[in-house]
Amino acid sequence: MEKDLRRLVIKAYHVTEVLAGDENRVTVDGKMTVSSDVLEGILSKYPQLEKLDVQVIRPGAHDRWTNTIMDIIPISTKVLGALGEGITHTLTGVYVMLTGVDVNGKQAHEFGSSEGNLREKLYLNRAGTPGNGDFIVSFDVVLKAGMGQEREGVLAAHRACDEFIKIFREQMKKFRGEKCTERHEYHDVARPGKKRVLIIKQVAGQGAMYDTSLFAKEPSGTEAGHSIIDMGNMPVIVTPNEYRDGIIRSMQ
Amino acid sequence: MGIGPSTKETSLHHFRDPLLDVVSSDEDLDLMGIMLVGTPDDNEEKMLVGTRAAVWAEAMRADGVIMSMDGWGNSDVDFANTAEQLGKRGIPVTGLKFSGTAGQFVVTNDYLSGILDFNKSAEGVETNMVGENNVTELDARKVTARLKLEMRRRNQS
């Protein structure tokens, strides 16, 4: 007999149009505009950073320069409950791409980097990358000299990006549940009598560009996250639903 | 050192990880959870955290473990040790790692036969293309089937 431990509902809202506009806004019927107006305010909080830029990359329009890709981030927010239970709203059709370089042109990377023509640097349609038909919101960070290799610089880039995403999260919290385009229900279950299996994921934990953040308040977020480095790289356990609700922010 | 752009798992990958989907939906298995273990710089620390992971698995009475990592090179040391610590405790272990031609295990031991390669590039190298050498659903199915086989063998021996 299966034992149902808890339920997580992820409601997806499909975005069909993303444009540069006067404000940062996403509507429940899938229209999104992004604006660079807020960037100056965000930048002022991070002395490690020199410049921020956001741009819309339309599906297929990948014949363009990219700085090294630090992360691809889904835009999701908790609406009810903590990570791993309750309700999460997420956008499909659009993902944030965080890229970084320092003022001297040194790419923010650790071991190998992915700067160049985006068409040749981003493999589409993987679990961790956008699909052919998806928009990308490019969040490009210019760090102060050498900061792309320093932990505080890289963290600042992730945090600045997270602040930008937060603007959309706040709007998505108010989306009406029944307007979602997809609804996924996930249950953490125990299956007594079946083979007990554990997944062990070895994650980055060596330094500035090789870190993993856990336990943020928002899905795939950084705010209130704990670095696995700061936890001594010791093993920690998360539930399947916590994992699929974005309890990990990849910082490598 | 220890990771390349084509193997690294993005936050989006973790949000919709095929390995979790496959294992959690398999009704023959009771997935207890996902353990996350870091990759320290220092060699002694590498041994420590991997051993602690194996002790956890034993304490949980795991019948089997699927390991996965998105790094290669230096982080093989951690990976191989954790597999060995699990194996020594009699816990069947399979896993996923990028090998190709460039990322073959830099260390080896007797407990790595169930570790499968998820290289996707034609030449088996780090292509610097984000997402290319990532775990897909097919990889996840293979490693899960392999674990079931290993667990069955264990029962028969």
Interface residues (C-beta under 8 A of the other chain):
Chain A: T68 I69 D71 I72 I73 P74 S76 T90 Y95 H109 E110 F111 G112 S113 S114 G116 E120 K121 L122 Y123 L124 R126 A127 G128 T129 A190 R191 P192 G193 K194 K195 R196 V197 L198 I199 I200 K201 Q202 V203 A204 G205 Q206 G207 Y210 T212 L214 P219 S220 I228 I229 M231 G232 N233 M234 P235 V236 I237 V238 T239 P240 Y243 R244 G246 I247 I248 R249 S250 Q252
Chain B: M1 G2 I3 G4 P5 S6 K8 E9 T10 S11 L12 H13 H14 F15 R16 D17 P18 L19 L20 D21 V23 S24 E27 D28 L29 D30 L31 M32 G33 I34 M35 L36 V37 G38 T39 P40 D41 E45 V49 R52 A53 W56 A57 M60 R61 A62 D63 G64 V65 I66 M67 S68 M69 D70 G71 G73 N74 S75 D78 F79 T82 E126 N128 M129 V130 G131 E132 N134 V135 T136 L147 K148 M151
